[in-house]
């Protein structure tokens, strides 16, 4: 399958949504109060492997031919795409090799391996993960399933938007007007924009890891630079978006937000105390932008909670304040 020429489409998002609905129930859309209004949290942290990444992984791998499945799949991830690919590969009987950073949370490394994937680690700051993964894929003749720069992955992530649109209409009798999304490379943001073209989709990134914000501000792709600051948001710690993602975001995204590490910790505590949910740092960035007032909301705004894979000790420290 040619990832270099295929473009993600709304039709592809709808097809992905149908495929995912056949194996997984929709995650809940939960009301909460923010900025004096009732808004809605899309709890994709409750997916079987704890994050929205299961969507793109399932769409990508289930579309492989029998011959491609037999040759296996290779992916790169700090943990959530890794687990999504490993889970989907296990269900489909595909051999999976996942390239993961050495400093990924232990819970993500362990769970990826528990799904039966082979895990290869690398140094995030000194080694090129793409080169490592592509080298393994070439050696095996395997399919390389990129975490965000892949048309099937983008379409699969967009299935969350199809669910949100249906749930918002059912609960409020209004169409969804805005979706606030945690953003790393832009796979989810682009997918949501395709799924809900009439809604405002707002990517939210950690301060200093704001390549998408910088790119949207200037109209051309920028990286985070050589020395980005430390962040707890391993799940959205990407250096630069891809043209396939940026083309969609540039057309559809009119606002964006950066959040601080303290904003993110506050959002994790809020999700636990008000929604009774465990949300990892990267999965709380969109909620952080709403709670801090960096993104304005209305009564048909949805906020993506994208992942809940966090080490117990780290989460306990956040709750302790």
Secondary structure, 3 states (H helix, E strand, C coil): CCCCCCCCCHHHHHHHHHHHHCCCCCCCEEEEEECCEEEEEEEHHHCCCCECCHHHHHHHHHCCCHHHHHHCEEEECCCHHHHHHHHHHHHHCCCEEEEEECCCCHHHHHHHHHCCCEEEEECCCCCCHHHHHHHHHHHHCCEECCCCCCHHHHHHHHHHHHHHHHHHHHHHCCCCCEEEEECCCCHHHHHHHHHCCCCEEEEEEECCCCHHHHHHHHCCCCECCCCCCCCCCHHHCCCECCHHHHHHHHHHCCCEEEECHHHHHHHHHHHHHHCCCCCCCHHHHHHHHHHCCCCCCCCCEEEEECECCCCHHHHHHHHHC
